[in-house]
Amino acid sequence: MGLLQKLFNIGKPDKSKETTVQAPPASNPSAPAQSYSVPAAPQKPDIPPERLGLNGEYDDSGLAKRVALALDENPSTTNFDRLWIAQTSSTVVFKGEIPSQADLDRVVGIARGVYGAKDVKTTEVKVG
């Protein structure tokens, strides 16, 4: 069972709706725009990046769900049964346990690359 199913009780979205958005990195809004793949185009233009849901809707947990999806789609990050993902505004918050520091570094790197993620917190993750 993937993180998206375990944490949010939903399956992966339809890949045919996947699109690209152009935006500066959330951590540096004055930087040049980058391309980000998102599961679906925003249904309304005023949805904040951290609230963009898997189907383009407004979703309070949109960023956390998109991080879970990104981890599920990466073969090296699919077996973390004791890892939990939340969000506080545009900050991704990981909690729980992960086998190694290398695994945690990989998860953090993936989360930082998700559209709308300004920061990643791991203070509540036990390594080992």
C-alpha positions as CSV (number, residue, x, y, z in Angstrom):
1,M,0.0,0.0,0.0
2,G,1.4,3.4,-1.0
3,L,1.6,6.5,1.2
4,L,-1.3,8.2,-0.7
5,Q,-3.6,5.2,0.1
6,K,-2.3,4.8,3.7
7,L,-2.4,8.4,4.8
8,F,-5.3,9.8,2.8
9,N,-7.3,6.7,1.7
10,I,-7.2,7.7,-2.0
11,G,-5.7,6.1,-5.1
12,K,-3.4,7.7,-7.6
13,P,-5.0,10.3,-9.9
14,D,-5.6,9.7,-13.7
15,K,-2.2,10.3,-15.4
16,S,-3.9,11.7,-18.5
17,K,-4.8,14.9,-16.6
18,E,-1.1,15.6,-15.6
19,T,0.1,19.0,-16.7
20,T,3.0,21.4,-16.2
21,V,2.9,24.7,-14.4
22,Q,5.5,27.4,-14.6
23,A,6.4,29.1,-11.3
24,P,9.4,30.3,-9.4
25,P,10.5,28.0,-6.6
26,A,8.3,28.5,-3.5
27,S,11.5,28.9,-1.4
28,N,12.7,31.7,-3.6
29,P,9.9,33.7,-5.3
30,S,12.3,36.1,-7.0
31,A,14.1,33.3,-8.8
32,P,13.4,32.4,-12.4
33,A,10.3,30.3,-13.1
34,Q,10.7,26.5,-13.2
35,S,8.5,23.8,-14.6
36,Y,6.6,21.6,-12.1
37,S,4.6,18.6,-13.0
38,V,1.2,18.5,-11.3
39,P,-1.5,15.8,-11.4
40,A,-4.1,18.2,-12.8
41,A,-4.4,21.9,-13.9
42,P,-5.8,24.2,-11.2
43,Q,-9.6,24.5,-11.6
44,K,-9.4,28.1,-10.5
45,P,-6.5,30.5,-11.0
46,D,-6.4,31.7,-7.4
47,I,-5.7,28.4,-5.8
48,P,-2.4,28.8,-3.8
49,P,0.3,26.2,-4.8
50,E,0.3,24.5,-1.4
51,R,-3.5,24.0,-1.6
52,L,-3.6,22.5,-5.2
53,G,-5.3,19.1,-4.9
54,L,-4.7,16.0,-7.0
55,N,-7.5,16.8,-9.4
56,G,-6.9,20.6,-9.6
57,E,-9.3,21.5,-6.8
58,Y,-8.7,23.5,-3.7
59,D,-7.5,21.1,-1.0
60,D,-6.2,22.0,2.5
61,S,-3.9,18.9,2.3
62,G,-3.0,19.3,-1.4
63,L,0.8,19.7,-0.9
64,A,1.0,16.7,1.5
65,K,-1.0,14.6,-1.0
66,R,1.2,15.6,-3.9
67,V,4.3,14.8,-1.8
68,A,2.8,11.4,-1.0
69,L,2.1,10.8,-4.7
70,A,5.7,11.8,-5.6
71,L,7.1,9.4,-3.1
72,D,4.8,6.6,-4.3
73,E,5.9,7.1,-7.9
74,N,9.6,6.9,-6.9
75,P,10.7,3.2,-6.7
76,S,13.3,4.0,-4.1
77,T,10.8,5.6,-1.7
78,T,7.9,3.2,-1.7
79,N,8.4,1.1,1.4
80,F,8.3,3.5,4.3
81,D,5.4,2.1,6.4
82,R,6.1,4.2,9.4
83,L,6.5,7.6,7.7
84,W,3.7,10.2,7.9
85,I,3.3,13.4,5.9
86,A,1.5,16.5,6.9
87,Q,1.7,20.2,5.9
88,T,1.7,23.5,7.7
89,S,0.9,26.0,5.0
90,S,3.7,25.5,2.4
91,T,5.9,23.5,4.7
92,V,6.0,19.7,4.4
93,V,6.2,18.0,7.8
94,F,7.5,14.5,8.0
95,K,6.9,12.4,11.2
96,G,7.5,8.8,12.2
97,E,10.4,6.5,11.4
98,I,12.7,5.9,8.4
99,P,15.4,3.3,8.0
100,S,18.5,5.5,7.2
101,Q,19.7,9.0,6.9
102,A,20.2,8.4,3.1
103,D,16.5,7.5,2.9
104,L,15.5,10.6,4.8
105,D,17.7,12.8,2.5
106,R,16.1,11.2,-0.6
107,V,12.6,11.8,0.8
108,V,13.4,15.4,1.6
109,G,14.9,16.0,-1.8
110,I,11.8,14.7,-3.5
111,A,9.5,16.8,-1.2
112,R,11.5,20.0,-1.9
113,G,10.9,19.5,-5.7
114,V,7.1,19.4,-5.3
115,Y,5.2,22.5,-6.5
116,G,4.3,24.7,-3.6
117,A,6.9,23.3,-1.1
118,K,8.8,26.2,0.6
119,D,10.4,24.2,3.4
120,V,10.6,20.6,4.7
121,K,10.7,19.8,8.4
122,T,12.0,16.4,9.7
123,T,12.5,17.1,13.4
124,E,9.8,14.5,14.3
125,V,11.5,11.7,12.2
126,K,13.5,9.0,13.9
127,V,16.3,7.5,11.8
128,G,17.2,3.9,12.2
